[in-house]
Amino acid sequence: MYRSAIVYIADTMGRTEIDKLLAVLGNPGRYSRILFPLLCLNYIQVAFNHLAMSIYAATPPHVCRLPVGVPVDNRSIPTKGGVLDSCTLYANYTHTSGEAVKCTEWQYTLRGRVYHCK
């Protein structure tokens, strides 16, 4: 499979025939010279978008938020391999209940500050 149409044409037609074809097509005109920088401006915005997504799309470490009045201890949240599970907590908020339910609110800790999210 060929990398591009120009490589394919070069392999099938020969170099001298491509030179003749380019001579017939001519140099880029005024429209091409205006269009090229405008397209480049669009690609600059796309590059910044991809860079921003690598920063904004990161998921910080989080755990389930316990309701107000429930003592905060690690027995309320199940563990997976010694790490607190970020999506479930025990139904009765104690390790003895055995039934795990999905979280409806989460708690994030970033740079020592605690944030809450639904």
N, C-alpha and C positions, 0 to 999 in steps of 0.2 A: 504494500500500500504506500502511495506517495505522500510526502509531507505536505505538499501544496500543489496547486494547479501549475504554478510557474516551473517547479521542478519537473512535473510531468511533461509539460510542453517542451522544456529544455531537453529532456531525454528522448522525446519522440521527434521533434522537429530539427534539432541541431542548433548550435549557438548562432550561426550566421542568420538563420531564418528568424530567430527571436529578435536579433538586432534589427532586422528589416521590419518586423511587426511593431516593435517599439517606435521606430522611426515613423511608421504610418500613424500610430496613435498620437504621437507628439508629446510635448512637455505638458506638465500640469497647467491648466488654465487658471483664470481668476477665481472661478467658482471652487475649484479644488483647493486653492490656496486659502480661501476664506473658510471653507468647510473643515479642513484639517485642524486648525487651532480650536474651533468650536467643539469638535469632537474630543479633543484633548482636555478641554475644560470639564467636560462631562466625566471623563475618566478620573480626574483629580478628585471629584466629589465621591465617586465610587470607592476610591482608595481610602479616603477618610472614613467612609461608612464601614468598610471592612476593619479598619483599625479600631474604630469605636466599638464594634461588636465584640472584639476580642477582650475589651475591658468591661463593657456593660453586661455582657451575657454570662459572665462568671457567676456561679452560685456560691455564696459564702457559706461557711459551716453554720448549721442551724439544728435546733431540736424543737420538739413540740412544746408549746406554751401551756403551762398548767393553769387551771382556773384559779381565781383569787381565793385565798383561804386554804388552799392545799399546800402542805409543807413541801418545800423544794428539797427533794433528795433524788438520788439517782435510781431509786427503786421504782419510781413511777414510770420510767421510760425504759423499754426493753433494750437490751444490748445485742449487737451482732459482732462477734469476734472481739469483745472487750470495748467496743465503741458504741456510744449511744445511738440508737436508731433515730433517724430524722423524720420518719413518716408515721410512726405509731407510738401509742402509749397504752398503759394498762387501763382497763375499763373502770376499776374502782380506785385507781391511782396508787395501788399497792402491788407489790410483786406477787402476792399470794393469789390474786384473782385469776391469773393465767390467760384471760381473754384480752387480746390486743385489739384496739380500734384505731382507725385512721385519725390523724390530727385535723383540726379545723383552723388552728392558729399556730404560728411558729414564732420562735424567739431567735434572733440573730445577735451574735456578739462580734462587733468589729472594733478593733483598736481599744478594747476595754469598755466600750459603750454598748448597752443592750438596746436592741430595737425589736418591736413587735409587728407582726404582719398577719393578715387574714388570708 
